Amino acid sequence: GGSIEITAAENALYTEILISDNGRGIAAEDLPHIFERFYKGKDSGEKSFGIGLALARRIITAQDGTIKAENQISGGAKFTIRFYRGTV
């Protein structure tokens, strides 16, 4: 019943994609581990294998990008993805 918001912006250094929701956010004890392969947080579903975010990070970093997860002060989770521009 919640919502997901996706925005994108560019500047001279990088292209940034922000993905946020208005849910409960990520449990504090899970946050440092969510990008680890096969890690399943305490709120993960029965069908979760713990590979989705680990795979996302591998794909993004292979493209010289970064991904960061955090909880918003107003509630919900926020993922920040950045793809940095190459040096000429």
Biotite code that builds the C-alpha atoms (Angstrom):
import biotite.structure as struc

atoms = struc.array([
    struc.Atom([0.000, 0.000, 0.000], chain_id="A", res_id=1, res_name="GLY", atom_name="CA", element="C"),
    struc.Atom([3.009, 2.319, -0.008], chain_id="A", res_id=2, res_name="GLY", atom_name="CA", element="C"),
    struc.Atom([4.680, 4.240, -2.768], chain_id="A", res_id=3, res_name="SER", atom_name="CA", element="C"),
    struc.Atom([8.072, 4.223, -4.465], chain_id="A", res_id=4, res_name="ILE", atom_name="CA", element="C"),
    struc.Atom([9.638, 7.337, -5.950], chain_id="A", res_id=5, res_name="GLU", atom_name="CA", element="C"),
    struc.Atom([12.437, 7.280, -8.520], chain_id="A", res_id=6, res_name="ILE", atom_name="CA", element="C"),
    struc.Atom([14.255, 10.447, -9.547], chain_id="A", res_id=7, res_name="THR", atom_name="CA", element="C"),
    struc.Atom([17.375, 11.098, -11.603], chain_id="A", res_id=8, res_name="ALA", atom_name="CA", element="C"),
    struc.Atom([19.741, 14.037, -11.938], chain_id="A", res_id=9, res_name="ALA", atom_name="CA", element="C"),
    struc.Atom([23.040, 14.817, -13.624], chain_id="A", res_id=10, res_name="GLU", atom_name="CA", element="C"),
    struc.Atom([25.904, 17.124, -12.863], chain_id="A", res_id=11, res_name="ASN", atom_name="CA", element="C"),
    struc.Atom([29.470, 17.506, -14.122], chain_id="A", res_id=12, res_name="ALA", atom_name="CA", element="C"),
    struc.Atom([30.721, 14.629, -11.946], chain_id="A", res_id=13, res_name="LEU", atom_name="CA", element="C"),
    struc.Atom([28.038, 11.932, -12.038], chain_id="A", res_id=14, res_name="TYR", atom_name="CA", element="C"),
    struc.Atom([24.540, 10.779, -12.918], chain_id="A", res_id=15, res_name="THR", atom_name="CA", element="C"),
    struc.Atom([22.511, 10.024, -9.803], chain_id="A", res_id=16, res_name="GLU", atom_name="CA", element="C"),
    struc.Atom([19.429, 7.852, -9.426], chain_id="A", res_id=17, res_name="ILE", atom_name="CA", element="C"),
    struc.Atom([17.464, 8.042, -6.165], chain_id="A", res_id=18, res_name="LEU", atom_name="CA", element="C"),
    struc.Atom([14.978, 5.327, -5.268], chain_id="A", res_id=19, res_name="ILE", atom_name="CA", element="C"),
    struc.Atom([12.937, 5.859, -2.112], chain_id="A", res_id=20, res_name="SER", atom_name="CA", element="C"),
    struc.Atom([9.816, 4.519, -0.474], chain_id="A", res_id=21, res_name="ASP", atom_name="CA", element="C"),
    struc.Atom([7.571, 5.472, 2.412], chain_id="A", res_id=22, res_name="ASN", atom_name="CA", element="C"),
    struc.Atom([7.632, 2.110, 4.198], chain_id="A", res_id=23, res_name="GLY", atom_name="CA", element="C"),
    struc.Atom([9.180, 1.129, 7.535], chain_id="A", res_id=24, res_name="ARG", atom_name="CA", element="C"),
    struc.Atom([12.718, 1.438, 6.277], chain_id="A", res_id=25, res_name="GLY", atom_name="CA", element="C"),
    struc.Atom([15.521, -1.078, 6.800], chain_id="A", res_id=26, res_name="ILE", atom_name="CA", element="C"),
    struc.Atom([16.172, -2.460, 10.278], chain_id="A", res_id=27, res_name="ALA", atom_name="CA", element="C"),
    struc.Atom([19.257, -0.831, 11.821], chain_id="A", res_id=28, res_name="ALA", atom_name="CA", element="C"),
    struc.Atom([20.929, -4.207, 12.402], chain_id="A", res_id=29, res_name="GLU", atom_name="CA", element="C"),
    struc.Atom([20.366, -5.205, 8.754], chain_id="A", res_id=30, res_name="ASP", atom_name="CA", element="C"),
    struc.Atom([21.540, -1.969, 7.129], chain_id="A", res_id=31, res_name="LEU", atom_name="CA", element="C"),
    struc.Atom([25.317, -2.704, 7.265], chain_id="A", res_id=32, res_name="PRO", atom_name="CA", element="C"),
    struc.Atom([24.773, -6.143, 5.681], chain_id="A", res_id=33, res_name="HIS", atom_name="CA", element="C"),
    struc.Atom([22.101, -5.773, 2.995], chain_id="A", res_id=34, res_name="ILE", atom_name="CA", element="C"),
    struc.Atom([24.589, -5.823, 0.105], chain_id="A", res_id=35, res_name="PHE", atom_name="CA", element="C"),
    struc.Atom([26.243, -9.064, 1.294], chain_id="A", res_id=36, res_name="GLU", atom_name="CA", element="C"),
    struc.Atom([25.525, -12.119, -0.835], chain_id="A", res_id=37, res_name="ARG", atom_name="CA", element="C"),
    struc.Atom([22.948, -14.473, 0.746], chain_id="A", res_id=38, res_name="PHE", atom_name="CA", element="C"),
    struc.Atom([22.195, -12.057, 3.600], chain_id="A", res_id=39, res_name="TYR", atom_name="CA", element="C"),
    struc.Atom([18.520, -12.077, 4.474], chain_id="A", res_id=40, res_name="LYS", atom_name="CA", element="C"),
    struc.Atom([17.229, -9.344, 6.742], chain_id="A", res_id=41, res_name="GLY", atom_name="CA", element="C"),
    struc.Atom([14.834, -9.980, 9.554], chain_id="A", res_id=42, res_name="LYS", atom_name="CA", element="C"),
    struc.Atom([11.893, -8.714, 7.456], chain_id="A", res_id=43, res_name="ASP", atom_name="CA", element="C"),
    struc.Atom([12.759, -10.685, 4.305], chain_id="A", res_id=44, res_name="SER", atom_name="CA", element="C"),
    struc.Atom([10.147, -12.921, 2.757], chain_id="A", res_id=45, res_name="GLY", atom_name="CA", element="C"),
    struc.Atom([10.163, -16.714, 2.689], chain_id="A", res_id=46, res_name="GLU", atom_name="CA", element="C"),
    struc.Atom([11.075, -16.758, -1.003], chain_id="A", res_id=47, res_name="LYS", atom_name="CA", element="C"),
    struc.Atom([14.050, -14.420, -0.584], chain_id="A", res_id=48, res_name="SER", atom_name="CA", element="C"),
    struc.Atom([17.484, -15.813, -1.391], chain_id="A", res_id=49, res_name="PHE", atom_name="CA", element="C"),
    struc.Atom([19.506, -12.779, -0.358], chain_id="A", res_id=50, res_name="GLY", atom_name="CA", element="C"),
    struc.Atom([21.118, -12.195, -3.739], chain_id="A", res_id=51, res_name="ILE", atom_name="CA", element="C"),
    struc.Atom([19.220, -9.269, -5.275], chain_id="A", res_id=52, res_name="GLY", atom_name="CA", element="C"),
    struc.Atom([21.016, -6.339, -3.654], chain_id="A", res_id=53, res_name="LEU", atom_name="CA", element="C"),
    struc.Atom([24.388, -8.120, -3.773], chain_id="A", res_id=54, res_name="ALA", atom_name="CA", element="C"),
    struc.Atom([23.930, -8.617, -7.513], chain_id="A", res_id=55, res_name="LEU", atom_name="CA", element="C"),
    struc.Atom([22.803, -5.027, -7.987], chain_id="A", res_id=56, res_name="ALA", atom_name="CA", element="C"),
    struc.Atom([25.946, -3.764, -6.249], chain_id="A", res_id=57, res_name="ARG", atom_name="CA", element="C"),
    struc.Atom([28.190, -5.983, -8.404], chain_id="A", res_id=58, res_name="ARG", atom_name="CA", element="C"),
    struc.Atom([26.576, -4.739, -11.613], chain_id="A", res_id=59, res_name="ILE", atom_name="CA", element="C"),
    struc.Atom([26.744, -1.095, -10.560], chain_id="A", res_id=60, res_name="ILE", atom_name="CA", element="C"),
    struc.Atom([30.358, -1.243, -9.338], chain_id="A", res_id=61, res_name="THR", atom_name="CA", element="C"),
    struc.Atom([31.376, -3.055, -12.538], chain_id="A", res_id=62, res_name="ALA", atom_name="CA", element="C"),
    struc.Atom([30.217, 0.113, -14.318], chain_id="A", res_id=63, res_name="GLN", atom_name="CA", element="C"),
    struc.Atom([32.346, 2.308, -11.994], chain_id="A", res_id=64, res_name="ASP", atom_name="CA", element="C"),
    struc.Atom([29.289, 3.287, -9.999], chain_id="A", res_id=65, res_name="GLY", atom_name="CA", element="C"),
    struc.Atom([28.278, 3.241, -6.357], chain_id="A", res_id=66, res_name="THR", atom_name="CA", element="C"),
    struc.Atom([25.124, 2.297, -4.478], chain_id="A", res_id=67, res_name="ILE", atom_name="CA", element="C"),
    struc.Atom([24.258, 3.350, -0.943], chain_id="A", res_id=68, res_name="LYS", atom_name="CA", element="C"),
    struc.Atom([21.276, 2.477, 1.252], chain_id="A", res_id=69, res_name="ALA", atom_name="CA", element="C"),
    struc.Atom([19.968, 4.485, 4.171], chain_id="A", res_id=70, res_name="GLU", atom_name="CA", element="C"),
    struc.Atom([16.799, 5.199, 6.080], chain_id="A", res_id=71, res_name="ASN", atom_name="CA", element="C"),
    struc.Atom([15.108, 8.535, 5.594], chain_id="A", res_id=72, res_name="GLN", atom_name="CA", element="C"),
    struc.Atom([14.368, 10.723, 8.589], chain_id="A", res_id=73, res_name="ILE", atom_name="CA", element="C"),
    struc.Atom([10.748, 10.955, 7.452], chain_id="A", res_id=74, res_name="SER", atom_name="CA", element="C"),
    struc.Atom([10.511, 7.147, 7.231], chain_id="A", res_id=75, res_name="GLY", atom_name="CA", element="C"),
    struc.Atom([11.190, 4.674, 4.483], chain_id="A", res_id=76, res_name="GLY", atom_name="CA", element="C"),
    struc.Atom([14.366, 3.553, 2.771], chain_id="A", res_id=77, res_name="ALA", atom_name="CA", element="C"),
    struc.Atom([16.444, 5.417, 0.200], chain_id="A", res_id=78, res_name="LYS", atom_name="CA", element="C"),
    struc.Atom([18.932, 3.992, -2.283], chain_id="A", res_id=79, res_name="PHE", atom_name="CA", element="C"),
    struc.Atom([21.377, 6.326, -3.999], chain_id="A", res_id=80, res_name="THR", atom_name="CA", element="C"),
    struc.Atom([23.048, 5.097, -7.176], chain_id="A", res_id=81, res_name="ILE", atom_name="CA", element="C"),
    struc.Atom([25.787, 7.140, -8.822], chain_id="A", res_id=82, res_name="ARG", atom_name="CA", element="C"),
    struc.Atom([27.559, 6.589, -12.114], chain_id="A", res_id=83, res_name="PHE", atom_name="CA", element="C"),
    struc.Atom([30.648, 8.764, -12.312], chain_id="A", res_id=84, res_name="TYR", atom_name="CA", element="C"),
    struc.Atom([31.764, 10.439, -15.508], chain_id="A", res_id=85, res_name="ARG", atom_name="CA", element="C"),
    struc.Atom([35.082, 9.352, -16.981], chain_id="A", res_id=86, res_name="GLY", atom_name="CA", element="C"),
    struc.Atom([38.140, 11.555, -16.926], chain_id="A", res_id=87, res_name="THR", atom_name="CA", element="C"),
    struc.Atom([39.069, 12.959, -20.325], chain_id="A", res_id=88, res_name="VAL", atom_name="CA", element="C"),
])
